[in-house]
Amino acid sequence: MSREAPAERADPEDLIERIRYIVGSAALDCDCRSRVNEALERFVKMERQRETRRHLLSSRQHRAAIAALVELLAELEEIGWQEMDRTVFSELAHLFEDIAQHAQSGAQELRQLEKTVAP
């Protein structure tokens, strides 16, 4: 399980503005320029939808991971304070830490969703 932060993704709107600048400086007729701009707008819309789906899917994957880890924690009910193998407590503690990490990552994905423009 990776604990690295996700790589920052390029903002499609920034890319589009750079492309528009290049297209704007090219010697294109008005009809061609407007068609390029329309295509760029469609691209931005599709890219926003893709990013929204990606954030939602990622948050669902974190929820599923948390559910699986909670099931593993059921072992906590089966052990007592007199457990001879003390490493079991450390292993269970790691499960709690993994749950916390997944919860943090899932929340971050949902906050990213909150920042996106609705389709």
N, C-alpha and C positions, 0 to 999 in steps of 0.2 A: 504494500500500500504506500503510495507516494505521498509525502508530506510537503512537496514543493508547491509554491503558489503557481496558479495557471499563468501561462505566458500572456502578456498583453496582446490583444488583437488590434489590428489596424482599423480605425474608424472608417467605414465605407464612405461616409460623407466627406471626410478629408480627402480620400482618394479621388472622389468625384470632382471636388473643387480643383484639385491639381490637374485632372484630365480636362476639365472645362477651360482652365487657363490655357492649356496647350492647344485645345481645339479652337478657342477664341483667337489665338494668335495665328492660326493657320488660315490660309486663303481659301475658305470654303464659301459656297453660295449660301444664301439664307435658308433655303429649303433643306439642304444637307445639314447645316448647323442645327436647325430645329429638330430634325430627325435624330441627330446624335444626342441632343439634350433630352429628348423624350426617352431614348434608349437608356441613357444614364439615370433618369428618374426611375424607370422600371427596375434597373439594377439596384438602386438604393433601397427601393421598397422590398425587393426579394431578399436582399442582404439583411435588412432589419428583421424580416420574418424568419430567416434562417437563424440569426443570432437569438431571437426570442425562443424559438423551438429548442435550440441548443441549451440555453439556460434552464428551461423547464425540464428537459430530459435529464440534465445533470442533477438538478435538485431532486428529481424522482429517484435517480440512482443512489443518491446519498440517503434518502429515506429508506430505500430497500436495504442498503448496507446496515443502517441503524437497526432495522427490524431483525436482520439476521444476527447482529451482535447481541441484541436483547435476548434472543433465543438462547444464545450461548451462555448468557449470564444466568440462565435458569439453574445452572450448576451451583450457584451460590446458595440456593435453597437446600442443597443436598450435603453441604459440608458444615461442620461444626467448628467451634472455636478451638477444639482439641485436635484438629486436623494435623496428622503427622507430617505430611508433605507441605511445608510452609510455602513452597514456590507457587502453589495453586493460588494463593492470595495475590501474589505479584501478577500472575497471568490474568486474573480477573480484573485487577486494577488497570492493566493494559486495555482490556475490553472497554472499560469506562472511558479511558483516554481516547480510544478510537471512536467511540460514540460521540464524544465531545468534538472531536476534529471533524467528523462527518456532519454534525449539526452546524458547526461554524461554516463549513464549506457550502452546505445546502442553503443556509441563510444568505450567504454572500451571492450565490447564484440568483436567489429570489430578489435580492436588492438590485441586482443588475437588470432583472426583468422590469422592475419598477421604474428604472431610468429610461427604458426604451420607449419609443413612440409607438402607440397602438397602430395596428395596420388599418 
